[in-house]
């Protein structure tokens, strides 16, 4: 179901068709059409309130449109188990809605489960923990591996979220407000994921 052909370079990995989104009586987006192919890199540019983060919330299978259809990696939202789909999407979101005080390592490991919190009774394998620790080292957070989310600076959170986004080798990589990431961390994350990227 999730297999991709290397030769299928024109594969559409994200498609929005006549998408509208409202919050209450306020229309945020209207009649949006967007198609992005495998291997393409896109940046959404616009003023605050233009709907950039809303489009990323569709692309990350977090929010449903009010009307229209959203297809991600060949799966239509509303017809697929969302948690399974999210495991194939790396999303660096500065508003990551974590409420508990998970350690940096546990935050990174949630990239494997497609969840915000660590699932009850789920245990990572030794290989998964080792991969998480390698990514934590790569983004320069080894000394903060066991630090809780609530004591991290905004920059440290951003770097932890890059590691979280990369741990499952995503087919789709999303950055919301990428200017929160500076220097080598941002460049390295792009080099590591060779498929679709969308930044807003």
C-alpha positions in Angstrom: 0.0 0.0 0.0 2.8 2.4 0.8 5.3 1.1 -1.7 6.7 3.7 -4.2 8.2 3.1 -7.6 11.6 4.9 -8.0 10.8 5.4 -11.7 7.5 7.1 -11.0 9.0 10.6 -10.6 5.8 12.3 -11.7 3.7 10.7 -8.9 1.4 13.2 -7.2 2.1 13.1 -3.5 -0.3 15.9 -2.4 -3.4 17.0 -4.2 -6.0 19.5 -3.0 -9.1 19.8 -5.1 -11.5 22.7 -4.7 -10.7 22.9 -1.0 -12.6 25.3 1.2 -12.0 25.8 4.9 -14.0 27.8 7.4 -13.7 28.6 11.1 -17.2 29.4 12.3 -18.5 32.1 9.9 -14.9 33.1 8.8 -13.8 31.7 5.4 -10.0 31.0 5.6 -9.6 29.3 2.2 -11.8 29.0 -0.8 -11.5 26.9 -3.9 -7.9 25.9 -3.5 -6.4 23.5 -6.1 -2.9 22.3 -5.6 -1.0 19.3 -7.0 2.6 18.5 -6.0 4.7 15.7 -7.5 7.3 13.5 -6.0 10.7 15.1 -5.8 9.4 18.6 -5.9 10.2 21.3 -3.3 7.7 24.0 -2.7 7.5 27.1 -0.5 4.3 28.8 0.4 4.7 32.6 0.8 2.1 35.0 2.0 1.1 37.3 4.9 0.0 36.2 8.3 -3.5 34.8 8.1 -3.3 33.9 4.4 -3.8 30.2 5.2 -0.3 28.8 4.8 -0.4 26.8 8.0 -3.9 25.6 7.3 -2.7 24.1 4.0 0.1 22.4 5.9 -2.4 21.0 8.4 -4.2 19.4 5.4 -0.9 18.0 4.1 0.0 16.5 7.5 -3.4 14.8 7.8 -4.2 16.8 10.9 -7.2 18.8 9.7 -10.1 18.1 7.3 -11.2 20.7 4.8 -14.8 22.1 5.2 -15.4 21.0 1.6 -13.3 19.6 -1.3 -10.9 16.7 -1.2 -7.3 16.1 0.0 -5.2 13.2 -1.3 -1.9 12.5 0.5 0.5 9.8 -0.8 -2.2 8.3 -2.9 -4.7 8.1 0.1 -7.8 10.3 0.4 -8.5 11.9 3.8 -11.7 10.5 5.2 -11.0 7.1 3.6 -7.8 6.1 5.4 -6.7 5.5 8.9 -5.0 8.8 9.8 -2.5 7.6 12.3 -1.1 5.1 9.8 -0.9 7.9 7.2 0.8 10.3 9.6 3.6 7.8 10.1 4.8 8.5 6.6 4.7 12.3 7.0 7.5 14.3 8.8 6.0 17.5 10.1 8.1 20.2 11.8 5.4 22.3 13.5 6.4 25.2 15.9 2.9 24.8 17.5 3.5 21.1 18.3 0.6 20.4 20.7 2.5 18.3 23.3 1.0 18.8 26.8 3.1 16.4 28.8 6.8 16.8 29.7 8.2 14.1 27.5 12.0 13.9 27.2 13.7 14.9 23.9 14.2 11.1 23.2 10.5 10.3 23.7 9.4 13.3 21.5 11.6 12.0 18.7 10.3 8.5 19.1 6.7 9.7 18.7 7.7 10.3 15.0 7.5 6.5 14.7 4.0 6.2 16.1 2.4 9.1 14.3 1.2 10.5 17.6 1.9 13.6 19.7 2.1 11.8 23.1 3.9 8.5 23.6 1.3 5.7 23.2 0.3 3.9 26.4 2.2 0.6 26.7 4.2 1.2 23.5 7.9 0.5 23.8 10.5 1.3 21.3 13.0 -1.4 20.2 16.7 -1.0 20.9 17.3 -0.2 17.3 14.6 2.5 17.3 16.1 4.1 20.4 19.6 4.0 18.8 18.3 5.7 15.7 16.6 8.4 17.8 19.8 9.0 19.7 21.8 9.2 16.4 19.3 11.9 15.1 19.4 13.7 18.4 23.2 13.9 18.1 23.0 15.0 14.5 20.8 18.0 15.5 23.2 18.9 18.4 21.0 17.9 21.4 22.9 15.0 22.9 23.4 16.8 26.2 19.6 17.4 26.3 18.4 13.8 25.4 16.7 13.3 28.8 15.6 16.9 29.2 11.8 17.5 29.4 9.9 19.4 26.7 8.8 22.1 29.1 12.4 23.2 29.9 13.6 23.3 26.3 14.2 26.6 24.5 12.3 27.3 21.3 15.4 26.5 19.3 15.9 23.2 21.1 12.3 22.3 20.5 12.7 23.1 16.8 15.8 20.8 16.6 14.0 18.0 18.5 11.1 18.3 16.0 13.5 18.0 13.0 14.8 14.7 14.5 11.2 13.6 15.2 10.2 14.4 11.5 13.1 12.4 10.1 13.1 9.2 12.3 10.5 7.4 10.3 12.2 8.1 6.9 9.1 10.1 5.7 7.9 10.1 2.2 6.6 13.7 2.8 8.5 16.3 4.8 6.7 19.5 5.9 8.1 22.6 7.6 5.9 25.3 9.1 7.7 28.6 9.8 11.1 27.1 8.8 12.8 30.4 9.9 12.6 29.0 13.4 15.4 26.6 12.3 18.8 28.1 11.8 22.0 27.0 10.0 23.1 23.4 9.7 20.1 21.7 11.3 17.7 23.1 8.6 20.1 22.3 5.7 20.9 18.8 7.0 17.2 17.9 7.4 16.7 18.8 3.7 19.6 16.7 2.6 18.4 13.6 4.5 14.9 13.4 3.0 14.9 13.0 -0.7 11.2 13.1 -1.5 8.6 15.8 -1.2 9.1 18.9 0.9 6.7 21.7 1.5 7.6 24.7 3.6 5.4 27.6 4.7 
